[in-house]
Amino acid sequence: MGKRYDLVVLGGGTAGLVSSMIAAGAGARVALVERDRTGGDCLWTGCVPSKALIASAGVAHTVREAGSFGVKTAEPEIDFRAVMERVRAIRRAIEPHDSPDRLRESGVEVIEQEGRFVAPGALQVEGRTLGYRAAIVATGSSPVIPPVPGLAGAEPLTTESIWDLDVLPERLAVIGGGPIGCELGQAFARLGSKVTIVEMADRLLEREEPEASALIAETLIAEGVDLRIGTRLARVERAGGETVLVLAGDRRDRDDGPAGEKISATHLLVATGRAPRTAGFGLGEIGVEVDAGGRITVDDRLRTSARGVYAAGDVTGALPFTHVAAQQARLATPNALFGLRQKISYESVPWVTFTDPEVARVGLSEAAARERWGGAAQVASFDYEELDRAITGGRT
């Protein structure tokens, strides 16, 4: 057994970084084990690159719509390679904030290797075993590829691979009309791609208010996006170097039967959600329970079923937001180190979908409120079309 730590953290995304920094700041002996690169999905494949791309797309859209403000412009010329280089440059600018060097300067021992639990109180990393008094599992999540015939073989883009593009997709098909699908679908459409979004649910952004879903759908259609809502993807084919989506039509129709309508695309993006990364870390060796969906089971103190082991971030299956991961880490770390009894609550979590217009909310939806309180739920609404400031700014 090697050096014994007060806390070992497995995973260097948001939850892992926050946990490690808090522990080191409290004077604990802490080791962060990360097999890839620190910063996690937010820095490399999520928040940072997507918002950088959306910003460039927003500028293009502003130029295109400038005539409505009395400003004469021409159709914007998109240098997509330059757009993507800007995205990568922004990641490089932010990277030092999440770097191993910064962590080490703060007193965290960073071990850039594969980690696996081998016994209670023992984490193995490349031939040596780290002893620990407490541990936090923060291994994050990864994109899900649905089990649609032919989809995996078509090698679709995901939020992990789309940032490697240097050529603007001529025709981009997006599977999934949730936040990621809507954000990236709108951004690529504004940059000049012909975008089709296929969503099996009855509306986009299914977790948001129906009025917000309808507004985003209307906006995307007005900007040239082809929406196929309530439509199931039956299978994916390859033909002539392109990807062909075969639609089944009504999502309730489970009979693939004869070939339905076909949509041909030069690029395919899958944006149908993420799954926790829990396989291959030896969680079973230490008694950490994982449910059928791969999520680590935790209580409201972020404790797992294993003594002294906590979990934070996407691996818990809670709301998949960076600020939620950070808040979980803020509670799990002192609970793990000092035996505190702080509890996490998801009653008033704010979140935003960065479409244009943005969709934001805090806490319950109207439907959830009515389900909980029935007639006691009251709704007040105000339409931006009646707001002078919105009218003058052209943002109704």
For each residue, the residues with C-beta under 8 A, 3 or more apart:
1: 4 122 129 131
2: 128 129 130 131
3: 29 130 131
4: 1 29 130 131 132 133
5: 8 28 29 30 31 109 130 131 132 133
6: 23 28 29 30 132 133 134 337
7: 19 20 23 28 29 30 31 132 133 134 135 136 333 336 337
8: 5 30 31 32 33 115 123 130 132 134 135 136
9: 12 16 19 20 23 30 31 32 33 135 136 138
10: 16 33 115 117 123 135 136 137 138 139 281
11: 15 16 33 34 40 137 138 139 140 313 315
12: 9 16 17 32 33 34 36 37 38 39 40 98 110 138
13: 16 17 38 39 40 41 42 138 140 313 314 325
14: 17 18 40 42 313 322 325 326 329
15: 11 18 19 136 138 140 312 313 314 315 325 326 328 329 332
16: 9 10 11 12 13 19 20 32 34 38 40 136 138 312 313 329
17: 12 13 14 20 21 32 38 39 40 98 103 329
18: 14 15 21 22 325 326 329 330 333
19: 7 9 15 16 22 23 136 138 312 329 332 333
20: 7 9 16 17 23 24 30 32 103 106 108
21: 17 18 24 25 103 106 108
22: 18 19 25 26 329 330 333 334
23: 6 7 9 19 20 26 28 30 108 333 337
24: 20 21 27 28 30 103 106 107 108
25: 21 22 106 107
26: 22 23 334 337
27: 24
28: 5 6 7 23 24 337
29: 3 4 5 6 7 109
30: 5 6 7 8 9 20 23 24 107 108 109
31: 5 7 8 9 108 109 110 111 130 132
32: 8 9 12 16 17 20 38 103 108 109 110 111
33: 8 9 10 11 12 111 113 115 123 125 130
34: 11 12 16 37 38 110 111 112
35: 112 113 114 115
36: 12
37: 12 34 44
38: 12 13 16 17 32 34 98 99 100 103 110
39: 12 13 17 42 43 44 94 95 98 99
40: 11 12 13 14 16 17 43 44 46 98 140
41: 13 44 45 46 47 140 141 159 314
42: 13 14 39 46 47 48 322
43: 39 40 46 47 48 91 94 95 98
44: 37 39 40 41 48 49 91 163
45: 41 49 159 160 163
46: 40 41 42 43 49 50 159 322
47: 41 42 43 50 51 322
48: 42 43 44 51 52 90 91 94
49: 44 45 46 52 53 87 88 90 91 163
50: 46 47 53 54 159 180 183 184 187 354
51: 47 48 54 55 354
52: 48 49 55 56 86 87 90 91
53: 49 50 56 57 83 84 87 184 187
54: 50 51 57 58 183 186 187 354 356
55: 51 52 58 59
56: 52 53 59 60 83 86 87 187 191
57: 53 54 60 61 186 187 188 190 191
58: 54 55 61 62 190 356
59: 55 56 62 63 76
60: 56 57 63 64 76 78 190 191 192
61: 57 58 64 65 190 223 356
62: 58 59 65 66
63: 59 60 66 73 76
64: 60 61 73 75 76 190
65: 61 62 68 69
66: 62 63 69 71 72 73
67: 70 71 72 73
68: 65 394
69: 65 66 394
70: 67
71: 66 67
72: 66 67
73: 63 64 66 67 76
74:
75: 64
76: 59 60 63 64 73
77:
78: 60 83 168 191 192
79: 82 83
80: 83 84 165 166 167 168 191 192
81: 84 85 166 167
82: 79 85 86
83: 53 56 78 79 80 86 87 191
84: 53 80 81 87 88 163 165 166
85: 81 82 88 89
86: 52 56 82 83 89 90
87: 49 52 53 56 83 84 90 91 163
88: 49 84 85 91 92 163
89: 85 86 92 93
90: 48 49 52 86 87 93 94
91: 43 44 48 49 52 87 88 94 95
92: 88 89 95
93: 89 90 96
94: 39 43 48 90 91 97 98
95: 39 43 91 92 98 99
96: 93 99 101 102
97: 94 102
98: 12 17 38 39 40 43 94 95 102
99: 38 39 95 96 102 103
100: 38 103 104 110 112
101: 96 104 105
102: 96 97 98 99 105 106
103: 17 20 21 24 32 38 99 100 106 108 110
104: 100 101 107 108 109 110
105: 101 102
106: 20 21 24 25 102 103
107: 24 25 30 104
108: 20 21 23 24 30 31 32 103 104
109: 5 29 30 31 32 104
110: 12 31 32 34 38 100 103 104
111: 31 32 33 34 115 125 130
112: 34 35 100
113: 33 35 125 126
114: 35 125 126
115: 8 10 33 35 111 123 124 125 281
116: 123 124 125 280 281 282
117: 10 122 123 124 135 281 282 283 285 286 288
118: 122 123 124 129 282 285
119: 122 285 286
120: 286 287 306 307 308
121: 131 132 133 308
122: 1 117 118 119 129 130 131 132
123: 8 10 33 115 116 117 118 129 130 132 135
124: 115 116 117 118 127 128 129 130 282
125: 33 111 113 114 115 116 128 129 130
126: 113 114
127: 124
128: 2 124 125
129: 1 2 118 122 123 124 125
130: 2 3 4 5 8 31 33 111 122 123 124 125
131: 1 2 3 4 5 121 122
132: 4 5 6 7 8 31 121 122 123 135 308
133: 4 5 6 7 121 308
134: 6 7 8 308 309 310 336 337
135: 7 8 9 10 117 123 132 308 309 310 336
136: 7 8 9 10 15 16 19 309 310 311 312 329 332 333 336
137: 10 11 281 283 288 296 304 309 310 311 312 315
138: 9 10 11 12 13 15 16 19 311 312 313 315 325 329
139: 10 11 276 277 278 281 313 315
140: 11 13 15 40 41 276 277 313 314 315
141: 41 274 275 276 277 314 315 320
142: 160 274 275 277
143: 158 159 160 270 271 273 274 275
144: 270 272 273 274 275
145: 151 152 156 158 270 272
146: 151 175 233 270 272
147: 151
148: 151 233 234 235 236
149: 234 235 236 256
150: 153 154 235 236 237 238
151: 145 146 147 148 154 156 175 233 235 236 270
152: 145 155 156
153: 150 236 238
154: 150 151 236 238 243 268
155: 152
156: 145 151 152 175 236 243 268 269 270
157: 161 162 165 267 268 269 270
158: 143 145 161 162 269 270 271
159: 41 45 46 50 143 162 180 184 271
160: 45 142 143 163
161: 157 158 164
162: 157 158 159 165 184 269
163: 44 45 49 84 87 88 160
164: 161
165: 80 84 157 162 168 169 267
166: 80 81 84
167: 80 81
168: 78 80 165 188 191 192 193
169: 165 172 188 193 265 266 267
170: 193 194 266 267
171: 193 194 195 196 264 265 266 267
172: 169 185 188 193 194 195 196 265 266 267 268 269
173: 195 196 198 243 245 263 265 267 268 269
174: 177 181 184 185 195 196 197 198 269 271
175: 146 151 156 181 198 233 245 268 269 270 271 272
176: 180 181 197 198 199 270 271 272 273
177: 174 181 182 185 197 198 199 201 203 204 205 206 227 229
178: 181 182 199 204 205 206 207 271 272 273
179: 182 183 205 353 354
180: 50 159 176 183 184 271
181: 174 175 176 177 178 184 185 197 199 204 269 271 272
182: 177 178 179 185 186 197 204 205 216 220 353 355
183: 50 54 179 180 186 187 353 354 355
184: 50 53 159 162 174 180 181 187 188 269 271
185: 172 174 177 181 182 188 189 195 197 220 225
186: 54 57 182 183 189 190 195 219 220 223 225 355 356
187: 50 53 54 56 57 183 184 190 191
188: 57 168 169 172 184 185 191 192 193 195
189: 185 186 192 193 194 195 220 223 224 225
190: 57 58 60 61 64 186 187 223
191: 56 57 60 78 80 83 168 187 188
192: 60 78 80 168 188 189
193: 168 169 170 171 172 188 189
194: 170 171 172 189 224 226
195: 171 172 173 174 185 186 188 189 224 225 226
196: 171 172 173 174 225 226 227 228 245 263 265
197: 174 176 177 181 182 185 204 220 225 226 227 228
198: 173 174 175 176 177 228 231 233 245 247 263
199: 176 177 178 181 203 204 227 228 229 230 231
200: 230 231 232 233 251
201: 177 204 206 229 230 251
202: 206 229 230
203: 177 199 206 210 213 214 217 229
204: 177 178 181 182 197 199 201 213 216 217 220 227 229
205: 177 178 179 182 208 212 213 216 353 359
206: 177 178 201 202 203 213
207: 178 365
208: 205 212 213 353 359 361 365
209: 212 213 361 365 366
210: 203 213 214
211: 214 215
212: 205 208 209 215 216 359
213: 203 204 205 206 208 209 210 216 217
214: 203 210 211 217 218
215: 211 212 218 219 357
216: 182 204 205 212 213 219 220 353 355 357 359
217: 203 204 213 214 220 221 227 229
218: 214 215 221 222
219: 186 215 216 222 223 355 356 357
220: 182 185 186 189 197 204 216 217 223 225 227 355
221: 217 218 224 225 227
222: 218 219
223: 61 186 189 190 219 220
224: 189 194 195 221
225: 185 186 189 195 196 197 220 221
226: 194 195 196 197
227: 177 196 197 199 204 217 220 221
228: 196 197 198 199 231 247 263
229: 177 199 201 202 203 204 217
230: 199 200 201 202 250 251
231: 198 199 200 228 247 248 249 250 251
232: 200 247 248 249 250 251 253
233: 146 148 151 175 198 200 236 245 246 247 248
234: 148 149 246 247 248 256 259 260
235: 148 149 150 151 246 256
236: 148 149 150 151 153 154 156 233 243 244 245 246 268
237: 150 243 244 246
238: 150 153 154 241 242 243 244
239: 242 244 264
240:
241: 238
242: 238 239 264 265 266
243: 154 156 173 236 237 238 264 265 266 267 268
244: 236 237 238 239 262 263 264 265
245: 173 175 196 198 233 236 262 263 264 265 268
246: 233 234 235 236 237 259 260 261 262
247: 198 228 231 232 233 234 260 261 262 263
248: 231 232 233 234 251 253 256 260
249: 231 232 253 260 261
250: 230 231 232 253
251: 200 201 230 231 232 248
252:
253: 232 248 249 250
254:
255:
256: 149 234 235 248
257: 260
258:
259: 234 246 262
260: 234 246 247 248 249 257
261: 246 247 249
262: 244 245 246 247 259
263: 173 196 198 228 244 245 247
264: 171 239 242 243 244 245
265: 169 171 172 173 196 242 243 244 245 268
266: 169 170 171 172 242 243
267: 157 165 169 170 171 172 173 243
268: 154 156 157 172 173 175 236 243 245 265
269: 156 157 158 162 172 173 174 175 181 184
270: 143 144 145 146 151 156 157 158 175 176
271: 143 158 159 174 175 176 178 180 181 184
272: 144 145 146 175 176 178 181
273: 143 144 176 178
274: 141 142 143 144 314 320
275: 141 142 143 144 293 294
276: 139 140 141 293 294 295 296 314 315 316 317
277: 139 140 141 142 281 294 314 315
278: 139 281 283 290 294 295 296 315
279: 294
280: 116
281: 10 115 116 117 137 139 277 278
282: 116 117 118 124 285 286
283: 117 137 278 286 288 290 296
284: 287 288 290
285: 117 118 119 282
286: 117 119 120 282 283 306 309
287: 120 284 305 306 307
288: 117 137 283 284 296 304 305 306 309 311
289: 296 297 304 305
290: 278 283 284 294 295 296 297
291: 294 295 297 317
292:
293: 275 276 317
294: 275 276 277 278 279 290 291 317
295: 276 278 290 291 315 316 317
296: 137 276 278 283 288 289 290 304 311 315 316 317
297: 289 290 291 304 305
298: 301 302 303 304 310 311 316
299: 302 303
300: 343 344 345
301: 298 310 331 332 335 341 342 343 344
302: 298 299 310 311 312 316 328 331 332 335 344
303: 298 299 309 310 335
304: 137 288 289 296 297 298 309 310 311
305: 287 288 289 297
306: 120 286 287 288 309
307: 120 287
308: 120 121 132 133 134 135 336
309: 134 135 136 137 286 288 303 304 306
310: 134 135 136 137 298 301 302 303 304 332 335 336
311: 136 137 138 288 296 298 302 304 315 316 332
312: 15 16 19 136 137 138 302 315 316 325 328 329 332
313: 11 13 14 15 16 138 139 140 316 325 328 329
314: 13 15 41 140 141 274 276 277 317 318 320 325
315: 11 15 137 138 139 140 141 276 277 278 295 296 311 312
316: 276 295 296 298 302 311 312 313 328
317: 276 291 293 294 295 296 314
318: 314 324 328 344 346
319: 324 346 349 351
320: 141 274 314 324
321: 324 325 349 351
322: 14 42 46 47 325 326
323: 326 327 349 350
324: 318 319 320 321 327 328 346 349
325: 13 14 15 18 138 312 313 314 321 322 328 329
326: 14 15 18 322 323 329 330
327: 323 324 330 331 344
328: 15 302 312 313 316 318 324 325 331 332 344
329: 14 15 16 17 18 19 22 136 138 312 313 325 326 332 333
330: 18 22 326 327 333 334
331: 301 302 327 328 334 335 342 343 344
332: 15 19 136 301 302 310 311 312 328 329 335 336
333: 7 18 19 22 23 136 329 330 336 337
334: 22 26 330 331 337 338 340 342
335: 301 302 303 310 331 332 338 339 340 341 342
336: 7 134 135 136 308 310 332 333
337: 6 7 23 26 28 134 333 334
338: 334 335
339: 335
340: 334 335
341: 301 335
342: 301 331 334 335
343: 300 301 331
344: 300 301 302 318 327 328 331
345: 300 348
346: 318 319 324 349
347: 363 364
348: 345 362 363
349: 319 321 323 324 346 362 363
350: 323 360 361 362 363
351: 319 321 360 361
352: 358 359 360
353: 179 182 183 205 208 216 358 359 360
354: 50 51 54 179 183 358
355: 182 183 186 216 219 220 358 359
356: 54 58 61 186 219
357: 215 216 219 395
358: 352 353 354 355
359: 205 208 212 216 352 353 355
360: 350 351 352 353
361: 208 209 350 351 365
362: 348 349 350
363: 347 348 349 350
364: 347 368 369 372
365: 207 208 209 361 368 369
366: 209 369 370 377 379
367: 370 371
368: 364 365 371 372
369: 364 365 366 372 373 377
370: 366 367 373 374 377
371: 367 368 374
372: 364 368 369 377
373: 369 370 376 377
374: 370 371 377
375:
376: 373
377: 366 369 370 372 373 374
378:
379: 366
380:
381:
382: 386 387
383: 386 387
384: 387 390 395 396
385: 390 391 396
386: 382 383
387: 382 383 384 390 391 396
388: 391 392
389: 392 393
390: 384 385 387 393 395 396
391: 385 387 388 394 396
392: 388 389
393: 389 390
394: 68 69 391
395: 357 384 390
396: 384 385 387 390 391
